[in-house]
């Protein structure tokens, strides 16, 4: 990825390294989104909306544990919470935010429409379902969770519904998830608003550089799910997980950090958003403690070189309603 600095040096561009002061400095990523030095990194999306770069995800978090997990994340300092209609825990996310004492505009809420609710009218209604469960009138970032390659016209209709919601101010930014280059090409040709974000699987063992480059060329932020390679632990096919990788562990030891912290710092310094998940308070805190060290260019390159090109999640071209459809409840 083409990364160039628009400031004097790395210590001024990145928080926790030297004194960032009160000036605004940016890290320019491929001519697209920018990273501004703040107490935590923030990304300026292609429509000007500012989004925290490091967020907290709740994929596979049981509904009865979601409120406590999100509450712990907010208390730690996370201000981006990522959920989805298909996770069945939007209500718990909303409860934690309301109980946190934080003002609504202090928390960036991101959720995703599931494929069963694609189609113009169905997607508009899906927004209403998610907003009601979250307990908000407006969602900060709304994504389509997957492309439907065999029914892409329906996918386009769903995205046009997102465009309407954006134009009406009911969502601040819109985007996609798990869209491959061909999906993006068709979407960009057939719709009006360029997605602000493409949330995809990215970790040291699977970096999808070509897809990231396509996004950067259009000013689309890459947001990494499974950013520390958790998927390599439970779907690792018997191989080494990212947490045990000797290169990552060696870098972590040199910085006095954990493997997870090194991987998250790698994402941030390369201009990506990352949304690690956990229900353990100590891990939630650990994953946020990544603003007091910097990886060298050589260390970034060594992590980049770990890419094995093996996807852990479902093949995007294999997503169908028959295989993956599920009803999303009204309440």
C-alpha positions in Angstrom: 0.0 0.0 0.0 1.3 3.5 -0.9 1.8 5.3 2.5 3.3 8.7 2.6 3.7 11.2 5.4 2.3 14.8 5.3 4.3 15.8 8.4 7.8 16.1 9.6 8.4 12.7 10.9 6.8 9.6 12.4 7.0 10.8 15.9 4.8 13.7 15.0 2.4 11.7 12.9 1.6 9.0 15.3 0.2 9.3 18.9 2.2 8.0 21.8 5.5 8.7 20.1 7.0 12.0 21.3 4.6 14.8 21.9 1.9 15.1 19.2 0.9 18.5 20.7 -2.3 20.1 19.6 -1.5 20.5 15.9 -3.2 18.3 13.3 -0.9 16.0 11.4 -1.9 13.3 9.0 -0.8 10.0 7.5 -1.8 9.9 3.9 -2.8 6.5 2.7 -2.7 5.9 -1.1 -4.1 9.4 -1.8 -7.4 8.3 -0.1 -8.4 8.4 3.6 -6.2 10.1 6.1 -5.1 9.3 9.7 -5.0 12.3 12.1 -2.9 12.3 15.2 -5.2 12.5 18.2 -5.2 10.8 21.7 -6.2 7.7 19.6 -5.9 7.5 15.8 -8.9 8.6 13.8 -9.6 8.1 10.1 -11.2 10.8 8.0 -13.6 8.9 5.6 -14.1 9.9 2.0 -17.2 12.0 2.9 -15.4 13.9 5.7 -16.9 11.9 8.6 -14.2 11.1 11.2 -14.1 7.5 12.6 -11.9 6.1 15.3 -9.3 3.8 13.7 -9.3 1.3 16.5 -12.7 -0.1 17.4 -14.3 -2.9 19.4 -16.1 -5.8 17.7 -18.8 -8.1 19.0 -18.9 -10.9 16.4 -19.8 -14.2 18.2 -20.3 -12.3 21.5 -23.4 -14.0 23.1 -26.3 -11.5 23.5 -26.2 -12.0 27.3 -22.5 -11.0 27.5 -22.6 -8.2 25.0 -23.6 -5.3 27.3 -20.9 -6.1 29.8 -18.2 -6.5 27.1 -19.1 -3.2 25.4 -19.3 -1.5 28.7 -15.8 -2.6 29.5 -14.6 -1.4 26.1 -16.2 2.0 26.5 -14.7 2.3 30.0 -11.3 1.5 28.5 -11.5 4.2 25.9 -12.9 2.6 22.7 -15.2 4.9 20.9 -16.1 2.8 17.8 -18.3 -0.2 18.3 -19.0 -2.6 15.4 -21.9 -5.0 15.4 -24.3 -6.5 12.8 -27.9 -7.5 12.5 -26.7 -11.1 12.0 -24.8 -11.1 15.3 -28.1 -10.8 17.2 -26.6 -8.5 19.8 -27.4 -5.0 18.6 -29.7 -4.5 21.6 -26.9 -5.3 24.0 -24.6 -2.8 22.3 -27.2 -0.1 22.5 -27.8 -0.8 26.2 -24.1 -0.5 27.0 -23.8 2.8 25.2 -26.9 4.3 27.0 -25.6 3.1 30.4 -22.1 4.4 29.8 -23.0 8.0 30.5 -21.3 9.0 27.3 -23.0 11.5 25.0 -24.4 9.8 21.8 -22.0 11.7 19.6 -19.0 10.4 21.6 -19.6 6.9 20.4 -19.3 5.8 16.7 -21.8 3.0 16.0 -21.3 0.7 13.1 -23.7 -2.1 12.1 -24.4 -4.2 9.0 -27.4 -5.3 7.0 -27.6 -9.1 6.5 -28.2 -10.6 3.0 -31.7 -11.8 3.9 -32.8 -8.2 4.1 -31.4 -7.1 0.7 -33.6 -5.3 -1.8 -34.5 -1.6 -1.7 -37.6 -1.7 0.6 -36.3 -4.6 2.7 -33.1 -2.8 3.4 -34.8 0.4 4.4 -36.8 -1.7 6.8 -33.7 -3.5 8.0 -32.3 -0.1 9.0 -35.4 0.6 11.1 -34.9 -2.8 12.8 -31.3 -2.1 13.6 -31.9 1.4 14.8 -34.7 0.3 17.0 -32.5 -2.4 18.6 -29.6 0.0 19.1 -31.9 2.6 20.5 -30.7 5.4 18.2 -32.2 7.6 15.5 -29.1 7.7 13.4 -26.3 5.2 12.7 -22.8 6.4 12.1 -21.7 3.7 9.6 -24.0 1.2 7.9 -22.6 -1.6 5.8 -23.9 -4.3 3.5 -22.5 -7.4 5.2 -21.7 -9.5 2.1 -22.1 -9.3 -1.6 -24.6 -11.7 -3.2 -22.7 -12.6 -6.4 -25.6 -14.7 -7.8 -28.1 -11.9 -7.1 -26.1 -8.8 -7.5 -29.0 -6.8 -8.7 -30.5 -7.3 -5.3 -27.3 -6.2 -3.7 -27.3 -3.1 -5.8 -30.9 -2.3 -4.7 -29.8 -2.7 -1.1 -26.9 -0.3 -1.6 -29.3 2.2 -3.2 -31.3 2.0 0.0 -28.2 2.9 2.0 -27.6 5.8 -0.4 -31.1 7.1 0.4 -30.5 6.8 4.1 -27.3 8.7 3.8 -28.9 11.4 1.7 -31.7 11.7 4.3 -29.1 12.0 7.1 -30.3 8.8 8.9 -26.8 7.4 8.5 -23.6 9.4 8.4 -21.6 7.1 6.2 -22.2 3.9 4.2 -20.1 1.0 3.0 -19.7 -2.6 2.4 -18.1 -5.7 3.9 -16.4 -8.7 2.2 -16.7 -7.1 -1.3 -14.0 -8.3 -3.7 -12.6 -6.1 -6.6 -15.2 -7.3 -9.1 -18.0 -6.5 -6.7 -16.6 -3.0 -6.1 -16.2 -2.4 -9.8 -19.8 -3.1 -10.5 -21.0 -1.3 -7.4 -19.0 1.8 -8.4 -20.4 1.7 -11.9 -24.0 1.3 -10.9 -24.4 3.6 -7.8 -23.6 7.1 -6.9 -21.9 7.1 -3.5 -18.5 5.6 -3.1 -18.4 3.3 -0.1 -16.6 4.8 2.8 -15.4 1.5 4.2 -14.9 -2.1 3.1 -14.7 -4.4 6.1 -12.7 -7.5 5.1 -10.6 -10.3 6.6 -7.1 -8.9 7.2 -4.4 -10.2 9.5 -0.7 -11.1 9.0 -1.5 -14.4 7.4 -4.1 -13.0 5.0 -3.6 -9.4 3.9 -5.5 -9.2 0.5 -3.1 -6.5 -0.8 -4.8 -6.3 -4.2 -8.2 -5.6 -2.6 -6.7 -3.1 -0.3 -5.1 -1.3 -3.2 -8.4 -1.2 -5.1 -10.0 0.4 -2.0 -7.3 2.9 -1.5 -7.5 4.0 -5.2 -11.1 5.0 -4.6 -10.6 6.4 -1.1 -12.3 3.5 0.6 -11.0 2.6 4.1 -10.0 -1.0 4.7 -11.4 -2.1 8.0 -10.0 -5.4 9.3 -12.1 -8.1 10.8 -10.2 -10.8 12.7 -7.4 -8.2 12.8 -5.2 -10.2 15.2 -5.8 -13.5 13.4 -8.1 -15.1 15.8 -9.6 -17.0 12.9 -6.2 -18.7 12.5 -6.6 -20.3 16.0 -10.1 -21.8 15.5 -9.9 -22.3 11.7 -6.2 -22.7 11.4 -6.2 -26.2 9.8 -3.6 -27.4 12.3 -1.0 -24.8 11.4 0.7 -22.1 13.5 -1.6 -19.3 14.6 -0.6 -15.7 14.3 -0.3 -15.5 18.1 2.4 -18.1 18.1 4.2 -16.8 15.0 7.9 -16.5 15.8 8.3 -13.2 13.8 5.5 -11.5 15.5 6.5 -12.8 18.9 10.1 -11.6 18.3 8.9 -8.1 17.5 6.6 -8.2 20.5 9.4 -9.1 22.8 11.6 -6.3 21.5 8.8 -3.8 22.3 7.7 -5.3 25.6 4.2 -5.9 24.0 2.0 -8.8 23.2 1.6 -10.4 19.8 -1.9 -9.0 19.6 -0.7 -5.4 20.4 1.9 -5.7 17.6 -0.6 -6.8 15.1 -3.0 -4.0 16.0 -0.2 -1.5 15.8 0.7 -2.9 12.3 -2.9 -2.2 11.1 -2.9 1.3 12.5 0.4 2.3 11.1 -0.6 1.0 7.6 -3.7 3.1 7.7 -6.4 0.5 8.4 -9.2 0.4 10.9 -9.2 -2.6 13.1 -12.0 -4.1 15.3 -10.6 -6.7 17.7 -13.1 -8.5 19.9 -13.0 -10.1 23.3 -15.3 -10.7 26.3 -12.3 -10.7 28.8 -11.7 -7.3 30.5 -8.0 -7.8 30.6 -7.8 -8.6 26.9 -10.1 -5.6 26.1 -7.7 -3.3 27.9 -4.6 -4.9 26.4 -5.9 -4.5 22.8 -6.4 -0.8 23.4 -2.9 -0.2 24.8 -1.2 0.3 21.4 -0.5 4.0 21.4 2.8 4.1 23.2 5.1 2.4 20.7 5.9 2.4 17.0 6.9 -0.3 14.6 9.8 0.4 12.3 9.5 0.2 8.6 11.5 -3.0 8.6 9.2 -4.5 11.2 6.1 -3.6 9.2 7.7 -5.2 6.1 8.5 -8.4 8.1 4.8 -8.7 9.2 3.6 -8.0 5.6 5.8 -10.8 4.4 4.0 -13.4 6.6 1.0 -13.3 4.2 0.1 -16.9 3.2 -2.8 -16.0 0.9 -5.2 -18.4 2.7 -8.6 -17.1 3.6 -10.1 -18.2 6.9 -13.6 -17.0 6.4 -16.2 -18.0 3.8 -15.3 -17.5 0.1 -17.2 -14.3 -1.0 -18.2 -15.9 -4.3 -19.8 -18.7 -2.4 -22.3 -16.5 -0.5 -25.9 -17.4 -1.4 -29.2 -17.0 0.3 -29.7 -20.7 0.2 -26.6 -21.4 2.2 -26.3 -18.3 4.4 -29.8 -16.8 4.6 -31.4 -16.3 8.0 -34.4 -14.3 9.2 -33.5 -11.2 11.2 -36.1 -10.7 13.9 -38.0 -7.5 14.3 -37.1 -7.1 17.9 
